[in-house]
Amino acid sequence: MTSQTTPSWHEGRTTGPHSVGNHPEVDVEHAITLADAALGAAGHEVTDDETRELGRQIAAGALTGDEAAARLVAKLRPKPSDQPS
């Protein structure tokens, strides 16, 4: 029988790392820093404040990735008044 240890990110939590709920601010900042580093390593950067805030809400557990994606799609989709006649 193999014994499993609890990862350090899970200690004291009642929810998994990807579930919606409150996460300590230090975890949120760590997640944002990690995402920024990964994007930077790939030559990318989040420059839109609204997109950055959605990422923060995902990291905080207030929003799912699917919810954030839907908001971004809605933001980028042309409004009927913006379409040519």
MMTF fields as JSON, N, C-alpha, C and O atoms, coordinates in Angstrom:
{
  "mmtfVersion": "1.0.0",
  "mmtfProducer": "UNKNOWN",
  "numBonds": 339,
  "numAtoms": 340,
  "numGroups": 85,
  "numChains": 1,
  "numModels": 1,
  "chainsPerModel": [1],
  "groupsPerChain": [85],
  "chainIdList": ["A"],
  "bondAtomList": [4, 2, 8, 6, 12, 10, 16, 14, 20, 18, 24, 22, 28, 26, 32, 30, 36, 34, 40, 38, 44, 42, 48, 46, 52, 50, 56, 54, 60, 58, 64, 62, 68, 66, 72, 70, 76, 74, 80, 78, 84, 82, 88, 86, 92, 90, 96, 94, 100, 98, 104, 102, 108, 106, 112, 110, 116, 114, 120, 118, 124, 122, 128, 126, 132, 130, 136, 134, 140, 138, 144, 142, 148, 146, 152, 150, 156, 154, 160, 158, 164, 162, 168, 166, 172, 170, 176, 174, 180, 178, 184, 182, 188, 186, 192, 190, 196, 194, 200, 198, 204, 202, 208, 206, 212, 210, 216, 214, 220, 218, 224, 222, 228, 226, 232, 230, 236, 234, 240, 238, 244, 242, 248, 246, 252, 250, 256, 254, 260, 258, 264, 262, 268, 266, 272, 270, 276, 274, 280, 278, 284, 282, 288, 286, 292, 290, 296, 294, 300, 298, 304, 302, 308, 306, 312, 310, 316, 314, 320, 318, 324, 322, 328, 326, 332, 330, 336, 334],
  "bondOrderList": [1, 1, 1, 1, 1, 1, 1, 1, 1, 1, 1, 1, 1, 1, 1, 1, 1, 1, 1, 1, 1, 1, 1, 1, 1, 1, 1, 1, 1, 1, 1, 1, 1, 1, 1, 1, 1, 1, 1, 1, 1, 1, 1, 1, 1, 1, 1, 1, 1, 1, 1, 1, 1, 1, 1, 1, 1, 1, 1, 1, 1, 1, 1, 1, 1, 1, 1, 1, 1, 1, 1, 1, 1, 1, 1, 1, 1, 1, 1, 1, 1, 1, 1, 1],
  "groupList": [{"groupName": "MET", "atomNameList": ["N", "CA", "C", "O"], "elementList": ["N", "C", "C", "O"], "formalChargeList": [0, 0, 0, 0], "bondAtomList": [1, 0, 2, 1, 3, 2], "bondOrderList": [1, 1, 2], "singleLetterCode": "M", "chemCompType": "L-PEPTIDE LINKING"}, {"groupName": "THR", "atomNameList": ["N", "CA", "C", "O"], "elementList": ["N", "C", "C", "O"], "formalChargeList": [0, 0, 0, 0], "bondAtomList": [1, 0, 2, 1, 3, 2], "bondOrderList": [1, 1, 2], "singleLetterCode": "T", "chemCompType": "L-PEPTIDE LINKING"}, {"groupName": "SER", "atomNameList": ["N", "CA", "C", "O"], "elementList": ["N", "C", "C", "O"], "formalChargeList": [0, 0, 0, 0], "bondAtomList": [1, 0, 2, 1, 3, 2], "bondOrderList": [1, 1, 2], "singleLetterCode": "S", "chemCompType": "L-PEPTIDE LINKING"}, {"groupName": "GLN", "atomNameList": ["N", "CA", "C", "O"], "elementList": ["N", "C", "C", "O"], "formalChargeList": [0, 0, 0, 0], "bondAtomList": [1, 0, 2, 1, 3, 2], "bondOrderList": [1, 1, 2], "singleLetterCode": "Q", "chemCompType": "L-PEPTIDE LINKING"}, {"groupName": "PRO", "atomNameList": ["N", "CA", "C", "O"], "elementList": ["N", "C", "C", "O"], "formalChargeList": [0, 0, 0, 0], "bondAtomList": [1, 0, 2, 1, 3, 2], "bondOrderList": [1, 1, 2], "singleLetterCode": "P", "chemCompType": "L-PEPTIDE LINKING"}, {"groupName": "TRP", "atomNameList": ["N", "CA", "C", "O"], "elementList": ["N", "C", "C", "O"], "formalChargeList": [0, 0, 0, 0], "bondAtomList": [1, 0, 2, 1, 3, 2], "bondOrderList": [1, 1, 2], "singleLetterCode": "W", "chemCompType": "L-PEPTIDE LINKING"}, {"groupName": "HIS", "atomNameList": ["N", "CA", "C", "O"], "elementList": ["N", "C", "C", "O"], "formalChargeList": [0, 0, 0, 0], "bondAtomList": [1, 0, 2, 1, 3, 2], "bondOrderList": [1, 1, 2], "singleLetterCode": "H", "chemCompType": "L-PEPTIDE LINKING"}, {"groupName": "GLU", "atomNameList": ["N", "CA", "C", "O"], "elementList": ["N", "C", "C", "O"], "formalChargeList": [0, 0, 0, 0], "bondAtomList": [1, 0, 2, 1, 3, 2], "bondOrderList": [1, 1, 2], "singleLetterCode": "E", "chemCompType": "L-PEPTIDE LINKING"}, {"groupName": "GLY", "atomNameList": ["N", "CA", "C", "O"], "elementList": ["N", "C", "C", "O"], "formalChargeList": [0, 0, 0, 0], "bondAtomList": [1, 0, 2, 1, 3, 2], "bondOrderList": [1, 1, 2], "singleLetterCode": "G", "chemCompType": "PEPTIDE LINKING"}, {"groupName": "ARG", "atomNameList": ["N", "CA", "C", "O"], "elementList": ["N", "C", "C", "O"], "formalChargeList": [0, 0, 0, 0], "bondAtomList": [1, 0, 2, 1, 3, 2], "bondOrderList": [1, 1, 2], "singleLetterCode": "R", "chemCompType": "L-PEPTIDE LINKING"}, {"groupName": "VAL", "atomNameList": ["N", "CA", "C", "O"], "elementList": ["N", "C", "C", "O"], "formalChargeList": [0, 0, 0, 0], "bondAtomList": [1, 0, 2, 1, 3, 2], "bondOrderList": [1, 1, 2], "singleLetterCode": "V", "chemCompType": "L-PEPTIDE LINKING"}, {"groupName": "ASN", "atomNameList": ["N", "CA", "C", "O"], "elementList": ["N", "C", "C", "O"], "formalChargeList": [0, 0, 0, 0], "bondAtomList": [1, 0, 2, 1, 3, 2], "bondOrderList": [1, 1, 2], "singleLetterCode": "N", "chemCompType": "L-PEPTIDE LINKING"}, {"groupName": "ASP", "atomNameList": ["N", "CA", "C", "O"], "elementList": ["N", "C", "C", "O"], "formalChargeList": [0, 0, 0, 0], "bondAtomList": [1, 0, 2, 1, 3, 2], "bondOrderList": [1, 1, 2], "singleLetterCode": "D", "chemCompType": "L-PEPTIDE LINKING"}, {"groupName": "ALA", "atomNameList": ["N", "CA", "C", "O"], "elementList": ["N", "C", "C", "O"], "formalChargeList": [0, 0, 0, 0], "bondAtomList": [1, 0, 2, 1, 3, 2], "bondOrderList": [1, 1, 2], "singleLetterCode": "A", "chemCompType": "L-PEPTIDE LINKING"}, {"groupName": "ILE", "atomNameList": ["N", "CA", "C", "O"], "elementList": ["N", "C", "C", "O"], "formalChargeList": [0, 0, 0, 0], "bondAtomList": [1, 0, 2, 1, 3, 2], "bondOrderList": [1, 1, 2], "singleLetterCode": "I", "chemCompType": "L-PEPTIDE LINKING"}, {"groupName": "LEU", "atomNameList": ["N", "CA", "C", "O"], "elementList": ["N", "C", "C", "O"], "formalChargeList": [0, 0, 0, 0], "bondAtomList": [1, 0, 2, 1, 3, 2], "bondOrderList": [1, 1, 2], "singleLetterCode": "L", "chemCompType": "L-PEPTIDE LINKING"}, {"groupName": "LYS", "atomNameList": ["N", "CA", "C", "O"], "elementList": ["N", "C", "C", "O"], "formalChargeList": [0, 0, 0, 0], "bondAtomList": [1, 0, 2, 1, 3, 2], "bondOrderList": [1, 1, 2], "singleLetterCode": "K", "chemCompType": "L-PEPTIDE LINKING"}],
  "groupTypeList": [0, 1, 2, 3, 1, 1, 4, 2, 5, 6, 7, 8, 9, 1, 1, 8, 4, 6, 2, 10, 8, 11, 6, 4, 7, 10, 12, 10, 7, 6, 13, 14, 1, 15, 13, 12, 13, 13, 15, 8, 13, 13, 8, 6, 7, 10, 1, 12, 12, 7, 1, 9, 7, 15, 8, 9, 3, 14, 13, 13, 8, 13, 15, 1, 8, 12, 7, 13, 13, 13, 9, 15, 10, 13, 16, 15, 9, 4, 16, 4, 2, 12, 3, 4, 2],
  "groupIdList": [1, 2, 3, 4, 5, 6, 7, 8, 9, 10, 11, 12, 13, 14, 15, 16, 17, 18, 19, 20, 21, 22, 23, 24, 25, 26, 27, 28, 29, 30, 31, 32, 33, 34, 35, 36, 37, 38, 39, 40, 41, 42, 43, 44, 45, 46, 47, 48, 49, 50, 51, 52, 53, 54, 55, 56, 57, 58, 59, 60, 61, 62, 63, 64, 65, 66, 67, 68, 69, 70, 71, 72, 73, 74, 75, 76, 77, 78, 79, 80, 81, 82, 83, 84, 85],
  "secStructList": [7, 7, 7, 7, 7, 7, 7, 4, 4, 4, 6, 6, 7, 1, 1, 7, 6, 6, 1, 1, 1, 7, 7, 7, 2, 2, 2, 2, 2, 2, 2, 2, 2, 2, 2, 2, 2, 2, 2, 2, 2, 6, 6, 7, 7, 7, 7, 7, 2, 2, 2, 2, 2, 2, 2, 2, 2, 2, 2, 2, 6, 1, 1, 7, 2, 2, 2, 2, 2, 2, 2, 2, 2, 2, 2, 2, 1, 7, 7, 4, 4, 4, 1, 7, 7],
  "xCoordList": [0.848, 0.0, 0.898, 1.863, 0.566, 1.338, 0.675, -0.537, 1.469, 0.894, 0.993, 1.991, -0.066, -0.075, 0.067, -0.507, 0.831, 0.965, 0.131, -0.074, -0.338, -1.119, -0.177, 0.747, -0.396, 0.468, 0.375, -0.661, 1.461, 1.484, 0.408, -0.095, 0.036, -0.995, -2.352, -3.258, -2.521, -3.827, -4.001, -5.119, -2.937, -3.01, -4.007, -3.937, -4.921, -5.886, -7.067, -7.92, -7.144, -8.256, -9.316, -9.024, -10.524, -11.609, -12.05, -12.908, -11.471, -11.786, -10.51, -9.419, -10.64, -9.485, -8.927, -9.545, -7.762, -7.1, -7.826, -7.568, -8.724, -9.399, -10.878, -11.616, -11.324, -12.734, -13.037, -12.157, -14.312, -14.741, -14.937, -15.538, -14.456, -14.563, -13.499, -12.732, -13.447, -12.456, -11.092, -10.963, -10.085, -8.704, -7.936, -8.192, -7.006, -6.241, -5.544, -5.101, -5.457, -4.858, -3.433, -3.014, -2.685, -1.314, -1.318, -0.437, -2.293, -2.402, -2.747, -2.233, -3.609, -4.003, -2.781, -2.53, -2.028, -0.83, 0.183, 0.811, 0.337, 1.255, 0.791, 1.608, -0.5, -1.038, -0.844, -0.491, -1.074, -0.892, 0.582, 0.899, 1.471, 2.91, 3.343, 4.116, 2.846, 3.183, 2.661, 3.376, 1.424, 0.857, 1.642, 1.926, 1.995, 2.788, 4.14, 4.611, 4.763, 6.068, 5.946, 6.777, 4.918, 4.725, 4.449, 4.998, 3.602, 3.32, 4.574, 4.854, 5.327, 6.551, 7.574, 8.259, 7.677, 8.621, 8.253, 9.116, 6.966, 6.495, 6.454, 6.042, 6.887, 6.917, 5.589, 5.358, 4.713, 3.4, 3.245, 4.017, 2.236, 1.959, 0.481, -0.059, -0.172, -1.549, -1.487, -0.99, -1.994, -1.934, -3.303, -3.392, -4.375, -5.73, -6.134, -6.117, -6.496, -6.84, -8.04, -8.06, -9.028, -10.22, -9.873, -10.374, -9.018, -8.575, -7.75, -7.902, -6.889, -6.077, -6.979, -6.722, -8.032, -8.963, -9.712, -9.961, -10.07, -10.708, -9.764, -10.193, -8.486, -7.499, -7.399, -7.283, -7.444, -7.4, -8.635, -8.531, -9.797, -11.033, -10.999, -11.511, -10.4, -10.238, -9.33, -9.654, -8.19, -7.239, -7.855, -7.53, -8.746, -9.397, -10.524, -11.039, -10.903, -11.981, -13.359, -14.361, -13.426, -14.714, -15.356, -16.533, -14.599, -15.05, -14.362, -13.198, -15.061, -14.413, -13.76, -14.073, -12.865, -12.236, -13.256, -13.143, -14.259, -15.31, -16.104, -16.446, -16.398, -17.134, -16.306, -16.834, -15.018, -14.146, -14.05, -14.099, -13.915, -13.841, -15.116, -15.054, -16.271, -17.541, -17.606, -18.104, -17.108, -17.104, -16.189, -16.531, -15.022, -14.103, -14.678, -14.545, -15.314, -15.93, -17.028, -17.126, -17.855, -18.926, -18.353, -18.916, -17.243, -16.607, -16.07, -16.169, -15.503, -14.875, -15.852, -15.563, -17.002, -17.989, -18.571, -18.947, -18.644, -19.199, -20.668, -21.432, -21.032, -22.424, -23.176, -22.565, -24.478, -25.238, -25.061, -25.041, -24.931, -24.762, -23.37, -23.167, -22.392, -21.032, -20.859, -19.857, -21.822, -21.7, -22.088, -23.004, -21.389, -21.707, -23.109, -23.594, -23.761, -25.113, -25.087, -26.141],
  "yCoordList": [-1.171, 0.0, 1.241, 1.324, 2.188, 3.42, 4.498, 4.698, 5.188, 6.278, 7.57, 7.823, 8.38, 9.642, 10.773, 10.737, 11.768, 12.948, 14.068, 14.126, 14.938, 16.082, 17.156, 17.551, 17.644, 18.707, 19.947, 20.2, 20.721, 21.889, 22.9, 23.595, 23.003, 23.964, 23.585, 24.418, 22.343, 21.865, 21.916, 21.769, 22.117, 22.077, 23.093, 24.278, 22.627, 23.504, 23.889, 24.658, 23.384, 23.713, 22.625, 21.453, 23.033, 22.061, 21.89, 21.056, 22.671, 22.564, 22.336, 22.609, 21.835, 21.598, 22.895, 23.949, 22.836, 24.04, 24.726, 25.899, 24.024, 24.6, 24.84, 25.149, 24.707, 24.9, 26.36, 27.132, 26.724, 28.091, 28.236, 27.363, 29.295, 29.564, 30.571, 31.023, 30.92, 31.894, 31.248, 30.174, 31.912, 31.472, 32.618, 33.782, 32.311, 33.376, 34.276, 33.811, 35.557, 36.535, 36.152, 36.412, 35.541, 35.156, 34.113, 34.141, 33.187, 32.203, 32.889, 32.509, 33.89, 34.632, 35.322, 35.214, 36.023, 36.713, 35.727, 36.002, 34.583, 33.555, 33.055, 32.892, 32.81, 32.326, 33.356, 32.998, 34.64, 35.702, 35.804, 35.932, 35.748, 35.804, 34.623, 34.793, 33.436, 32.241, 32.364, 32.04, 32.829, 33.005, 34.044, 33.84, 35.155, 36.194, 35.646, 35.955, 34.834, 34.254, 33.287, 33.301, 32.456, 31.496, 32.221, 31.862, 33.235, 34.011, 34.728, 34.75, 35.314, 36.015, 35.094, 35.48, 33.877, 32.906, 32.551, 32.2, 32.645, 32.351, 33.608, 33.557, 34.742, 35.98, 36.722, 37.538, 36.435, 37.071, 37.892, 37.747, 38.758, 39.59, 39.98, 40.276, 39.982, 40.462, 41.961, 42.415, 42.73, 44.182, 44.804, 45.964, 44.044, 44.558, 44.422, 43.325, 45.541, 45.532, 44.638, 43.963, 44.63, 43.798, 42.312, 41.517, 41.945, 40.548, 40.16, 39.057, 41.047, 40.78, 40.585, 39.714, 41.392, 41.263, 39.929, 39.317, 39.479, 38.168, 37.069, 36.133, 37.178, 36.211, 36.216, 35.165, 37.407, 37.523, 36.867, 36.199, 37.056, 36.457, 34.938, 34.241, 34.421, 32.971, 32.458, 31.477, 33.125, 32.708, 32.778, 31.968, 33.746, 33.897, 32.894, 32.742, 32.21, 31.235, 31.854, 31.197, 33.11, 33.794, 33.544, 33.847, 32.996, 32.826, 31.597, 31.34, 30.84, 29.704, 30.188, 31.268, 29.389, 29.721, 29.825, 30.687, 28.943, 28.991, 30.286, 30.875, 30.732, 31.994, 33.177, 34.075, 33.165, 34.242, 34.231, 35.285, 33.044, 32.933, 33.466, 34.173, 33.132, 33.62, 35.142, 35.779, 35.721, 37.192, 37.823, 38.85, 37.214, 37.75, 37.631, 38.548, 36.501, 36.322, 37.36, 37.965, 37.562, 38.556, 39.956, 40.763, 40.238, 41.558, 41.77, 42.869, 40.725, 40.839, 40.684, 41.116, 40.073, 39.869, 41.222, 42.026, 41.469, 42.755, 42.884, 41.92, 44.07, 44.351, 44.578, 45.006, 44.307, 44.498, 45.886, 46.017, 46.92, 48.282, 48.5, 49.455, 47.61, 47.738, 47.062, 47.291, 46.231, 45.477, 46.345, 47.162, 46.161, 46.957, 46.649, 45.53, 47.619, 47.434, 46.871, 46.649],
  "zCoordList": [0.0, 0.0, 0.0, 0.759, -0.854, -0.963, -0.133, -0.209, 0.656, 1.447, 0.633, -0.043, 0.715, 0.002, 0.999, 2.088, 0.617, 1.469, 0.88, -0.332, 1.715, 1.265, 0.757, 1.468, -0.484, -0.988, -0.107, 0.508, -0.047, 0.83, 0.467, 1.35, -0.824, -1.206, -0.665, -0.644, -0.223, 0.214, 1.729, 2.221, 2.465, 3.925, 4.461, 4.135, 5.275, 5.921, 5.051, 5.492, 3.842, 2.953, 2.995, 3.236, 2.76, 2.663, 1.217, 0.926, 0.307, -1.113, -1.882, -1.381, -3.104, -3.949, -4.5, -4.347, -5.143, -5.621, -6.779, -7.048, -7.466, -8.621, -8.367, -9.302, -7.14, -6.856, -6.56, -6.177, -6.747, -6.469, -4.974, -4.347, -4.399, -2.97, -2.584, -3.433, -1.33, -0.871, -0.708, -0.121, -1.23, -1.069, -0.427, -0.737, 0.457, 1.109, 0.083, -0.967, 0.4, -0.512, -0.904, -2.032, 0.01, -0.318, -1.433, -2.292, -1.442, -2.514, -3.832, -4.884, -3.78, -4.977, -5.572, -6.772, -4.749, -5.233, -5.812, -6.834, -5.157, -5.656, -7.017, -7.924, -7.173, -8.444, -9.553, -10.677, -9.242, -10.234, -10.633, -11.816, -9.658, -9.927, -10.798, -11.74, -10.481, -11.256, -12.685, -13.633, -12.849, -14.194, -14.983, -16.164, -14.342, -15.014, -15.457, -16.552, -14.608, -14.943, -16.119, -17.026, -16.103, -17.194, -18.509, -19.551, -18.454, -19.662, -20.152, -21.35, -19.221, -19.582, -20.222, -21.169, -19.706, -20.265, -21.702, -22.506, -22.014, -23.37, -24.24, -25.399, -23.666, -24.424, -24.469, -25.361, -23.501, -23.45, -22.179, -21.231, -22.174, -21.012, -21.046, -22.111, -19.882, -19.789, -19.554, -18.523, -20.514, -20.403, -20.16, -19.756, -20.404, -20.211, -18.742, -18.185, -18.125, -16.698, -16.388, -15.359, -17.262, -17.028, -17.09, -16.294, -18.032, -18.145, -16.925, -16.4, -16.478, -15.28, -14.059, -13.228, -13.953, -12.83, -12.894, -11.855, -14.078, -14.205, -13.723, -13.048, -14.065, -13.582, -12.072, -11.442, -11.493, -10.03, -9.405, -8.376, -10.023, -9.502, -9.611, -8.734, -10.679, -10.808, -9.694, -9.025, -9.496, -8.459, -7.071, -6.202, -6.859, -5.553, -5.35, -4.242, -6.429, -6.31, -6.44, -6.158, -6.864, -6.998, -8.349, -8.543, -9.284, -10.65, -11.233, -10.925, -12.066, -12.725, -14.012, -14.513, -14.531, -15.804, -16.927, -17.798, -16.905, -17.923, -17.838, -18.864, -16.625, -16.456, -16.974, -17.631, -16.671, -17.138, -18.661, -19.295, -19.246, -20.704, -21.348, -22.354, -20.772, -21.313, -21.257, -22.186, -20.181, -20.072, -21.112, -21.7, -21.345, -22.345, -23.756, -24.567, -24.042, -25.359, -25.567, -26.635, -24.536, -24.635, -24.835, -25.575, -24.181, -24.307, -25.719, -26.265, -26.309, -27.619, -28.777, -29.893, -28.521, -29.582, -29.995, -29.142, -31.309, -31.755, -31.353, -31.402, -30.966, -30.632, -31.938, -32.918, -31.988, -33.234, -33.83, -35.054, -33.019, -33.531, -34.13, -34.88, -33.801, -34.326, -35.68, -36.358, -36.086, -37.324, -38.517, -38.428, -39.628, -40.821, -41.324, -41.156, -41.934, -42.455, -43.841, -44.437]
}
